[in-house]
Every structure is written in structure tokens, then in C-alpha cells.
Amino acid sequence: MIKLNLSNLRGDFTGGLTAGIVALPLALALGVASGLGPMAGLYGAIAVGFFAALFGGTPSQISGPTGPMVVVLAGLFASLSGDASLIFTAVVLAGVFQIVFGVLGVGQYIRLVPYPVISGFMSGIGAIIIILQLGRLLGHEPPGGTIGALSYLPTALADINFYTLALGVGTLVIAYKWPPALGKFVPGALAALIIGTLVSLAISVPVLGDIPTGLPSLHLPVFDQSKALLIIEAAFILAILGAIDSLLTSLVADNMTRTRHDSNRELIGQGIGNTVAGLIGGISGAGATMRTVVNIRSGGKYNISGMVHALVLLAIVLGLSPLAAQIPHAVLAGILVKVGLDIIDWSYLKRAHKGPRWDFALMLTVLGLTVFVDLITAVGVGVVFAALAYVRQIAQLQIEELRKIPEALNDPKENALLEKLKDKVTIFSFGGPLSFGAAADVGHHVRERVKPGSKVTILDFTRVPLMDVSAAMAVETVTSDAKSAGRQLVICGANADVNKVLESINAHHPEIVAFDNLHDALVYAEKQVAGTDSTNPRFQAATQV
């Protein structure tokens, strides 16, 4: 359902106007970087900016072309030999994927990606953008792809166009050093674009050239069976990266506005925006952190600000094209280098050596895979490695708990029973969720630490909220070991969920006896040790597992 909040109309108009001006040079630069041209960048900014604001779940967010999306599009452009119709089809399909993600509630899971993984692929994307612009700064048009651009560098360095280099570096300096006082009226990136273009009129450097004017035309999806897999893969990567990028920006907006966004609704809004962008010949986009921050700081709070930002760009499109044709490639390259530098996670890189080495290694791995392999592999490998590392840490904690065989118990009655039984009973107390990470070692540690001469082994699950099948199979191993050694196995404290798992796996072991609490288990153990328990306790204080 569309909601328009008119309570902050003046602030939203000011924020949207400012964000639109900031977005202009970035949309032009990212459009060129994608290979589809500056107007594709502007059309994408208009479509994604308007419809993501209208239908999305983060009221203050400004959406449009972003670095991560452009990196994928540039790779797709090279793979498809510049076939724009197929690229726009991938953009439309990416939007459809995002709508499906939102409907299925995938948004809550995307936020579970660990920070080192996010940091690694964002820094990798920043590095890719910079690498792809180095050749243009030197006055050349490098081949597509990171490897191609790097391998072309020696050629470019052997024949440097110092005019383009000076113009690009000058643009970068202006974008960074533009006085904050003037930035309130003219943003640094826009000032760099204008000044760089004016300077270029006095020198001979490559410019954008003829740009179409007026409203965009309709680009219906086309299907090429030989390219279908490539298009679907690129669309899926665009959808995932756009979702991650947007939801990360949503978190930034939440922190600044003290609100809470709707993840799944945001994905639907982004999906609609990207679908429309592909249909009108625009590049894909996502929530843009810098533009969102500018919007909020300029007074924007609600989705009207994002819609105003898109309408400002539309107005510019209808009259700017002849002027935009004079913008030099070197100026846009300088702006893009700033975009790349801003995307790199410098705050984490400066502190990474002080944190856990594994997290730093994971970040570097993801960064390397992002730059030299591809983004989806980088994120996939990063998430898998992070999950395995987490499972290993939890497993180590569980095993450490298992190693602590209690010498005394807190409850006086239980402690008296334990003192009386001495070396005849061994208690193993489990702490926290018992998962497959620890399951492989449970049997080994129980076997290794059971007291010599012990008659009863008690497994205390009082502090275990849940258990998986792997852990239940480990209990079966412990049961077999106890039976072989002539010991009685007793389980106590298992809740309904844990009991359900144990019953499903260990139902064929009638010798396992279970009690509701440790005291009853110790009483039963006392009888077993004394040899006085000749009855089946199944329907007394115990239950069979």
C-alpha cells in the first residue's frame, strides 16, 4: 500500500532537490562506466529513484545507480559485446527477482551476512571501480574487466596523455577539497563536474559526444537462448547486490532518523524501480548511502523526498543533454575514482589488525575474490567460511563445557548424593544449543573423561534449549560405549524439543533412562550403584527415550 506523508513537505522538497543535484554527476559517470552511456545512468536514477521511494520501505532513502551494480553491468556489457537490449533484459529480470525476494521475506536473511564479508566485497568493488578508471585517467580506453584493465596499464603508462591525467586528478581534488561552506549551495562532485568541463574547453581531450535528448523509449525484454544463462546469472547477482546495498543504506538511514525500515517492502520497491529502469533503457540501481545522507541532512524524512529527487533529474534530462555532451571522460573518471575510494571500507581497514585475525583474513579473501573472480563467488565463499568459523567457535565452547566435570553441585541434596557416589557416577553437563559442530567430538570426550570404575554416566541437558540430529547421533555413540563398558546411561533435564529429537533417533535404545531433573537422576544412579534397583523406572520418575 502506498503511503505519502505530507507532514514534512518543505524539508522533503529541499532534501530531494539537494539529493537530485548530488546525483546528477554520479548518474552520468556511472552510466558511462556501465558501458551503456550517460543517459542510461540518468534514466536509471529517475526510474529507481522514483519508484523505490514510492513503493519502498525506507522513507528517507534515495535510490539510484551505485558502484556495485555498475561493476556487474560493465562485466555484462563486455560479455554481451555491448548488446544493450540483452543488458536491459537482465536489469528487468533483476527487478523481478527483487520483488520475489521481498514477497518471500528474504530481506531479513540478507542482513545476516557477516560484516567482514560485506566489508570485503564493498572494498573490492571500490578497488574495481578505481582500476577500471586508471586507463581513462591516462587518456586511453582500456578493455573491459579488472584483469583486462590491469594488463592494459603498462601500455597506457607508456603513452600518457598528461592533459587528461591533470584534468582527472584536478577533478578528484576539487571533489574532495571543495569548501563545506560552498558545498551547501553546490555539492563538491557537481562543482568538480562543472569546473572540469569548463577547463576542458581550452584543451583537446575526449568528451562524451552526442547524447540523445527527450524522454526515454520503451525497451521490451528480449530472449536469446544462447545467452540466457549469462543473463539470468547477471540478473541474480544484480538482485542480490542491490538488495544488500539497499538494506545496508536502510540501516544507515534508520540510525540517522531513529526509525525502523521494512526490509521486505524495501526490496519490493527496489524491484519495481529496477524493472521500470530496464524497460526505459536505464541501468539498475539500489539505495545510495551518500545521497540518502545528503537527503536526511537537508531535511528529507519521507518518501516524497526520493520522488522529488527523481523529478529533478527528469527536468535536467529534458534540457541538459546538449551541455552534457561536452563533459570529458577524464572528469567523469575523476568523479568515479572518488566513488571507488568512498566505497572502500577504510574505517575497518585501519582497525582490522587489532581485531580477530580470522575476520581480517576473511575480509581479504572476499576482497581478492571480488576483484579477481566475481562478486557472487566472493559473497558465497565469504558467507560459507564465516558460518563454518562461527560453528567451530560455538562447538569449542560446547566442548569446553563438556570437559568441566563438576566436583560439586549447587543444590545441597544433589551435592550430598554426588559426594556419596564419588567415583561411581560421572556427570557431563552440556551448555547452550548442542549442534553438529560439537557432535563429532562428544563421544570422544565422554569416553576420554569418564571416571575409571564408573557405573553410571549422566548426561545433563538442563541448559540445552535445542539439539540437532547430529548431536542426537552422538548421544547414540555415547550409549553404545556405555553399554559396551557395562555402564548405565542416564539423561536428565531435557526439554520437550530436545526429547523429541532424542526419541526420533534413539528410540531403539530402551536401555537409555531419562529423568526430568538431575536430583532424580542421581537418586536412580544411587540405586544402580547399590544394586538395589531391580524395577523398570519407565513409568515412575523416569521416562524412556
BATORTI-389133 format. One record per residue (C-alpha): residue number from 1; residue in one letter; x, y, z. Coordinates in steps of 0.2 Angstrom, whole numbers. Example, Ala and Ser with C-alpha at 12.3 -4.5 7.8 and 13.67 -1.06 7.14 Angstrom:
2
- resi, resn, px, py, pz
- 1, A, 62, -22, 39
- 2, S, 68, -5, 36
This chain:
545
- resi, resn, px, py, pz
- 1, M, 0, 0, 0
- 2, I, 7, 17, -5
- 3, K, 9, 30, 9
- 4, L, 13, 48, 7
- 5, N, 17, 58, 22
- 6, L, 14, 76, 19
- 7, S, 19, 82, 37
- 8, N, 37, 87, 31
- 9, L, 34, 94, 14
- 10, R, 46, 108, 14
- 11, G, 60, 98, 21
- 12, D, 57, 83, 9
- 13, F, 57, 96, -6
- 14, T, 73, 103, 0
- 15, G, 81, 86, 3
- 16, G, 75, 79, -13
- 17, L, 81, 94, -23
- 18, T, 99, 93, -15
- 19, A, 100, 75, -17
- 20, G, 95, 77, -36
- 21, I, 109, 89, -39
- 22, V, 121, 77, -30
- 23, A, 115, 63, -40
- 24, L, 117, 71, -57
- 25, P, 136, 69, -59
- 26, L, 136, 52, -51
- 27, A, 122, 46, -63
- 28, L, 131, 52, -78
- 29, A, 148, 45, -73
- 30, L, 141, 28, -68
- 31, G, 131, 27, -84
- 32, V, 147, 29, -94
- 33, A, 156, 16, -83
- 34, S, 142, 3, -86
- 35, G, 146, 5, -105
- 36, L, 128, 10, -109
- 37, G, 131, 29, -109
- 38, P, 127, 44, -98
- 39, M, 108, 44, -102
- 40, A, 106, 26, -96
- 41, G, 113, 32, -80
- 42, L, 101, 46, -78
- 43, Y, 86, 36, -84
- 44, G, 91, 23, -71
- 45, A, 92, 36, -57
- 46, I, 75, 43, -62
- 47, A, 66, 26, -63
- 48, V, 74, 18, -47
- 49, G, 74, 34, -38
- 50, F, 55, 37, -40
- 51, F, 48, 20, -39
- 52, A, 59, 14, -25
- 53, A, 54, 29, -15
- 54, L, 35, 27, -19
- 55, F, 34, 8, -15
- 56, G, 49, 5, -4
- 57, G, 50, 3, 15
- 58, T, 64, 16, 20
- 59, P, 55, 33, 19
- 60, S, 71, 44, 19
- 61, Q, 81, 33, 7
- 62, I, 87, 40, -10
- 63, S, 90, 26, -23
- 64, G, 99, 26, -40
- 65, P, 114, 19, -49
- 66, T, 128, 13, -37
- 67, G, 146, 7, -39
- 68, P, 142, -12, -35
- 69, M, 128, -13, -48
- 70, V, 139, -4, -61
- 71, V, 153, -16, -59
- 72, V, 141, -30, -63
- 73, L, 134, -21, -78
- 74, A, 151, -17, -85
- 75, G, 156, -35, -85
- 76, L, 139, -40, -93
- 77, F, 142, -27, -106
- 78, A, 159, -34, -110
- 79, S, 152, -52, -110
- 80, L, 137, -47, -122
- 81, S, 148, -37, -134
- 82, G, 138, -21, -129
- 83, D, 121, -29, -134
- 84, A, 110, -16, -125
- 85, S, 93, -25, -127
- 86, L, 100, -40, -118
- 87, I, 108, -30, -104
- 88, F, 91, -21, -101
- 89, T, 83, -38, -100
- 90, A, 95, -43, -86
- 91, V, 90, -26, -77
- 92, V, 71, -30, -79
- 93, L, 74, -48, -73
- 94, A, 84, -42, -58
- 95, G, 70, -31, -53
- 96, V, 58, -46, -54
- 97, F, 70, -56, -43
- 98, Q, 70, -42, -30
- 99, I, 51, -42, -30
- 100, V, 51, -60, -27
- 101, F, 64, -59, -13
- 102, G, 53, -46, -5
- 103, V, 37, -56, -6
- 104, L, 46, -72, 1
- 105, G, 53, -62, 15
- 106, V, 71, -64, 10
- 107, G, 76, -46, 17
- 108, Q, 78, -52, 35
- 109, Y, 91, -65, 29
- 110, I, 101, -54, 19
- 111, R, 105, -44, 34
- 112, L, 113, -59, 42
- 113, V, 128, -58, 30
- 114, P, 144, -55, 42
- 115, Y, 152, -38, 42
- 116, P, 169, -44, 36
- 117, V, 161, -51, 21
- 118, I, 151, -35, 17
- 119, S, 167, -25, 21
- 120, G, 177, -36, 9
- 121, F, 166, -36, -6
- 122, M, 162, -17, -4
- 123, S, 181, -13, -3
- 124, G, 183, -25, -18
- 125, I, 170, -16, -28
- 126, G, 178, 1, -24
- 127, A, 195, -6, -30
- 128, I, 187, -12, -46
- 129, I, 180, 5, -50
- 130, I, 196, 13, -47
- 131, I, 206, 0, -58
- 132, L, 193, 2, -72
- 133, Q, 196, 21, -72
- 134, L, 215, 21, -72
- 135, G, 217, 19, -91
- 136, R, 204, 33, -94
- 137, L, 214, 45, -82
- 138, L, 229, 41, -93
- 139, G, 220, 46, -109
- 140, H, 215, 28, -115
- 141, E, 200, 17, -116
- 142, P, 205, 1, -108
- 143, P, 197, -16, -111
- 144, G, 183, -22, -100
- 145, G, 186, -32, -84
- 146, T, 198, -30, -70
- 147, I, 211, -41, -77
- 148, G, 210, -33, -94
- 149, A, 211, -16, -86
- 150, L, 226, -21, -76
- 151, S, 235, -29, -90
- 152, Y, 232, -14, -101
- 153, L, 241, -2, -88
- 154, P, 259, -4, -95
- 155, T, 253, 1, -112
- 156, A, 243, 16, -105
- 157, L, 258, 21, -94
- 158, A, 270, 21, -110
- 159, D, 259, 34, -119
- 160, I, 251, 45, -105
- 161, N, 240, 60, -111
- 162, F, 245, 72, -97
- 163, Y, 230, 84, -101
- 164, T, 218, 70, -97
- 165, L, 228, 65, -82
- 166, A, 229, 83, -75
- 167, L, 210, 85, -78
- 168, G, 205, 69, -70
- 169, V, 217, 72, -54
- 170, G, 211, 90, -53
- 171, T, 193, 84, -54
- 172, L, 196, 72, -40
- 173, V, 205, 86, -29
- 174, I, 190, 98, -31
- 175, A, 178, 84, -27
- 176, Y, 187, 81, -11
- 177, K, 193, 98, -6
- 178, W, 178, 108, -11
- 179, P, 174, 120, 4
- 180, P, 160, 114, 15
- 181, A, 153, 132, 16
- 182, L, 151, 132, -3
- 183, G, 145, 113, -3
- 184, K, 129, 119, 5
- 185, F, 125, 128, -12
- 186, V, 134, 117, -24
- 187, P, 140, 100, -20
- 188, G, 158, 95, -22
- 189, A, 155, 82, -36
- 190, L, 144, 94, -46
- 191, A, 157, 108, -44
- 192, A, 171, 96, -50
- 193, L, 160, 92, -65
- 194, I, 156, 110, -70
- 195, I, 174, 116, -67
- 196, G, 182, 101, -76
- 197, T, 171, 103, -91
- 198, L, 174, 122, -92
- 199, V, 193, 119, -91
- 200, S, 192, 106, -104
- 201, L, 185, 118, -117
- 202, A, 203, 126, -118
- 203, I, 211, 109, -121
- 204, S, 209, 94, -133
- 205, V, 203, 79, -123
- 206, P, 190, 65, -126
- 207, V, 172, 70, -122
- 208, L, 155, 61, -121
- 209, G, 149, 67, -138
- 210, D, 131, 67, -144
- 211, I, 118, 62, -131
- 212, P, 100, 58, -135
- 213, T, 88, 71, -129
- 214, G, 70, 70, -123
- 215, L, 60, 56, -114
- 216, P, 67, 38, -115
- 217, S, 59, 25, -127
- 218, L, 52, 8, -122
- 219, H, 64, -7, -121
- 220, L, 54, -23, -120
- 221, P, 64, -38, -114
- 222, V, 71, -49, -127
- 223, F, 76, -68, -125
- 224, D, 92, -76, -133
- 225, Q, 93, -94, -129
- 226, S, 112, -94, -131
- 227, K, 114, -80, -119
- 228, A, 100, -85, -107
- 229, L, 111, -92, -93
- 230, L, 123, -77, -93
- 231, I, 108, -65, -92
- 232, I, 100, -75, -78
- 233, E, 116, -76, -68
- 234, A, 120, -57, -70
- 235, A, 102, -53, -65
- 236, F, 103, -64, -50
- 237, I, 119, -55, -45
- 238, L, 112, -38, -48
- 239, A, 97, -43, -37
- 240, I, 107, -49, -23
- 241, L, 120, -35, -23
- 242, G, 106, -22, -25
- 243, A, 97, -30, -10
- 244, I, 112, -30, 1
- 245, D, 117, -12, -4
- 246, S, 99, -5, -2
- 247, L, 97, -14, 15
- 248, L, 114, -8, 22
- 249, T, 109, 10, 17
- 250, S, 92, 7, 25
- 251, L, 102, 3, 41
- 252, V, 111, 20, 40
- 253, A, 95, 29, 37
- 254, D, 87, 21, 52
- 255, N, 102, 26, 63
- 256, M, 101, 44, 57
- 257, T, 82, 46, 58
- 258, R, 79, 34, 73
- 259, T, 66, 24, 63
- 260, R, 65, 6, 58
- 261, H, 63, 2, 39
- 262, D, 53, -13, 32
- 263, S, 66, -24, 23
- 264, N, 54, -34, 13
- 265, R, 44, -19, 7
- 266, E, 60, -10, 3
- 267, L, 65, -25, -8
- 268, I, 49, -24, -17
- 269, G, 51, -6, -20
- 270, Q, 69, -8, -27
- 271, G, 62, -22, -38
- 272, I, 49, -11, -46
- 273, G, 61, 3, -48
- 274, N, 74, -8, -57
- 275, T, 60, -17, -68
- 276, V, 55, 1, -74
- 277, A, 73, 6, -76
- 278, G, 76, -9, -88
- 279, L, 60, -5, -98
- 280, I, 65, 13, -101
- 281, G, 84, 10, -105
- 282, G, 91, 14, -88
- 283, I, 104, 5, -78
- 284, S, 100, -4, -62
- 285, G, 101, 4, -45
- 286, A, 100, 2, -26
- 287, G, 99, 13, -11
- 288, A, 113, 25, -12
- 289, T, 121, 29, 5
- 290, M, 129, 46, 1
- 291, R, 113, 53, -7
- 292, T, 102, 46, 7
- 293, V, 114, 55, 20
- 294, V, 113, 71, 10
- 295, N, 94, 70, 9
- 296, I, 92, 67, 28
- 297, R, 104, 81, 32
- 298, S, 95, 93, 20
- 299, G, 78, 90, 29
- 300, G, 71, 75, 20
- 301, K, 62, 62, 30
- 302, Y, 49, 54, 20
- 303, N, 47, 46, 3
- 304, I, 42, 62, -6
- 305, S, 60, 67, -5
- 306, G, 65, 52, -15
- 307, M, 52, 56, -28
- 308, V, 57, 74, -29
- 309, H, 75, 69, -32
- 310, A, 69, 59, -47
- 311, L, 59, 73, -54
- 312, V, 73, 85, -53
- 313, L, 84, 73, -63
- 314, L, 69, 71, -76
- 315, A, 69, 90, -78
- 316, I, 88, 91, -80
- 317, V, 87, 77, -93
- 318, L, 74, 86, -104
- 319, G, 86, 101, -105
- 320, L, 104, 95, -101
- 321, S, 108, 84, -115
- 322, P, 117, 96, -127
- 323, L, 128, 103, -112
- 324, A, 132, 85, -106
- 325, A, 139, 81, -122
- 326, Q, 154, 92, -118
- 327, I, 159, 83, -102
- 328, P, 176, 75, -104
- 329, H, 179, 56, -100
- 330, A, 193, 61, -88
- 331, V, 182, 72, -77
- 332, L, 169, 58, -75
- 333, A, 184, 46, -72
- 334, G, 190, 58, -58
- 335, I, 172, 58, -50
- 336, L, 172, 39, -51
- 337, V, 189, 37, -43
- 338, K, 181, 47, -28
- 339, V, 166, 35, -29
- 340, G, 178, 20, -28
- 341, L, 188, 27, -14
- 342, D, 172, 31, -4
- 343, I, 166, 13, -6
- 344, I, 182, 6, 1
- 345, D, 179, 2, 20
- 346, W, 194, 12, 26
- 347, S, 187, 13, 44
- 348, Y, 188, -6, 46
- 349, L, 205, -7, 36
- 350, K, 213, 5, 49
- 351, R, 207, -6, 64
- 352, A, 207, -23, 56
- 353, H, 225, -28, 63
- 354, K, 218, -25, 80
- 355, G, 204, -37, 79
- 356, P, 202, -56, 76
- 357, R, 215, -62, 63
- 358, W, 202, -74, 56
- 359, D, 190, -60, 52
- 360, F, 203, -50, 44
- 361, A, 209, -65, 33
- 362, L, 190, -67, 28
- 363, M, 189, -49, 23
- 364, L, 205, -50, 12
- 365, T, 199, -67, 5
- 366, V, 182, -59, 0
- 367, L, 191, -43, -7
- 368, G, 203, -54, -18
- 369, L, 189, -65, -25
- 370, T, 178, -49, -28
- 371, V, 192, -41, -38
- 372, F, 199, -56, -47
- 373, V, 185, -68, -48
- 374, D, 167, -62, -47
- 375, L, 155, -54, -34
- 376, I, 143, -69, -31
- 377, T, 158, -81, -28
- 378, A, 166, -69, -16
- 379, V, 150, -67, -6
- 380, G, 146, -85, -7
- 381, V, 163, -91, -1
- 382, G, 163, -77, 12
- 383, V, 147, -82, 20
- 384, V, 151, -101, 20
- 385, F, 168, -98, 28
- 386, A, 160, -86, 41
- 387, A, 147, -99, 45
- 388, L, 160, -113, 47
- 389, A, 170, -102, 58
- 390, Y, 156, -97, 69
- 391, V, 150, -116, 71
- 392, R, 168, -120, 76
- 393, Q, 168, -107, 89
- 394, I, 152, -112, 96
- 395, A, 157, -131, 95
- 396, Q, 173, -126, 105
- 397, L, 163, -118, 119
- 398, Q, 151, -133, 120
- 399, I, 166, -145, 121
- 400, E, 174, -134, 135
- 401, E, 158, -135, 145
- 402, L, 158, -154, 142
- 403, R, 176, -155, 149
- 404, K, 171, -147, 166
- 405, I, 166, -162, 176
- 406, P, 158, -155, 191
- 407, E, 166, -159, 208
- 408, A, 152, -151, 217
- 409, L, 134, -146, 214
- 410, N, 125, -130, 219
- 411, D, 109, -139, 226
- 412, P, 114, -147, 243
- 413, K, 103, -163, 241
- 414, E, 111, -166, 224
- 415, N, 129, -162, 231
- 416, A, 126, -174, 245
- 417, L, 121, -188, 233
- 418, L, 136, -184, 222
- 419, E, 148, -185, 237
- 420, K, 140, -201, 242
- 421, L, 143, -209, 225
- 422, K, 160, -202, 222
- 423, D, 169, -211, 208
- 424, K, 154, -222, 204
- 425, V, 145, -209, 194
- 426, T, 151, -197, 180
- 427, I, 141, -181, 176
- 428, F, 143, -172, 159
- 429, S, 134, -156, 159
- 430, F, 130, -148, 142
- 431, G, 129, -129, 139
- 432, G, 119, -120, 126
- 433, P, 112, -127, 109
- 434, L, 120, -143, 105
- 435, S, 124, -144, 86
- 436, F, 133, -154, 73
- 437, G, 149, -143, 76
- 438, A, 152, -152, 93
- 439, A, 143, -168, 89
- 440, A, 159, -176, 81
- 441, D, 169, -174, 97
- 442, V, 156, -178, 110
- 443, G, 158, -196, 110
- 444, H, 177, -195, 111
- 445, H, 177, -183, 126
- 446, V, 164, -193, 136
- 447, R, 175, -209, 133
- 448, E, 191, -200, 137
- 449, R, 185, -192, 153
- 450, V, 173, -204, 161
- 451, K, 179, -209, 178
- 452, P, 188, -226, 180
- 453, G, 176, -238, 188
- 454, S, 161, -228, 185
- 455, K, 145, -237, 185
- 456, V, 133, -224, 179
- 457, T, 135, -210, 166
- 458, I, 123, -195, 167
- 459, L, 121, -183, 153
- 460, D, 113, -167, 160
- 461, F, 104, -157, 146
- 462, T, 96, -144, 158
- 463, R, 105, -130, 149
- 464, V, 102, -136, 132
- 465, P, 87, -127, 123
- 466, L, 89, -137, 107
- 467, M, 98, -151, 98
- 468, D, 100, -156, 80
- 469, V, 101, -174, 73
- 470, S, 120, -174, 73
- 471, A, 120, -171, 92
- 472, A, 107, -185, 95
- 473, M, 118, -197, 85
- 474, A, 132, -193, 96
- 475, V, 121, -197, 111
- 476, E, 119, -214, 102
- 477, T, 138, -216, 101
- 478, V, 139, -212, 120
- 479, T, 125, -225, 123
- 480, S, 134, -239, 114
- 481, D, 151, -235, 123
- 482, A, 142, -236, 140
- 483, K, 133, -252, 135
- 484, S, 150, -260, 130
- 485, A, 158, -254, 146
- 486, G, 144, -261, 157
- 487, R, 139, -243, 162
- 488, Q, 121, -237, 164
- 489, L, 117, -221, 153
- 490, V, 105, -208, 161
- 491, I, 99, -192, 153
- 492, C, 91, -178, 163
- 493, G, 84, -161, 161
- 494, A, 80, -162, 143
- 495, N, 65, -151, 137
- 496, A, 51, -156, 126
- 497, D, 61, -151, 110
- 498, V, 77, -160, 114
- 499, N, 67, -175, 120
- 500, K, 58, -176, 103
- 501, V, 75, -176, 94
- 502, L, 82, -189, 105
- 503, E, 66, -200, 104
- 504, S, 67, -200, 85
- 505, I, 85, -205, 84
- 506, N, 87, -216, 99
- 507, A, 71, -225, 101
- 508, H, 79, -242, 98
- 509, H, 89, -240, 114
- 510, P, 77, -245, 128
- 511, E, 92, -245, 140
- 512, I, 93, -226, 140
- 513, V, 84, -219, 155
- 514, A, 78, -201, 156
- 515, F, 73, -190, 171
- 516, D, 66, -173, 172
- 517, N, 80, -166, 184
- 518, L, 97, -170, 190
- 519, H, 91, -175, 208
- 520, D, 80, -189, 202
- 521, A, 94, -195, 190
- 522, L, 106, -196, 205
- 523, V, 94, -205, 216
- 524, Y, 92, -218, 202
- 525, A, 111, -219, 200
- 526, E, 112, -222, 219
- 527, K, 101, -237, 217
- 528, Q, 110, -243, 202
- 529, V, 127, -242, 211
- 530, A, 120, -251, 226
- 531, G, 112, -264, 215
- 532, T, 95, -262, 223
- 533, D, 86, -256, 208
- 534, S, 78, -271, 200
- 535, T, 62, -262, 193
- 536, N, 60, -253, 177
- 537, P, 58, -234, 181
- 538, R, 50, -230, 164
- 539, F, 33, -225, 172
- 540, Q, 40, -219, 188
- 541, A, 50, -204, 190
- 542, A, 59, -208, 173
- 543, T, 53, -209, 155
- 544, Q, 61, -220, 142
- 545, V, 69, -210, 127
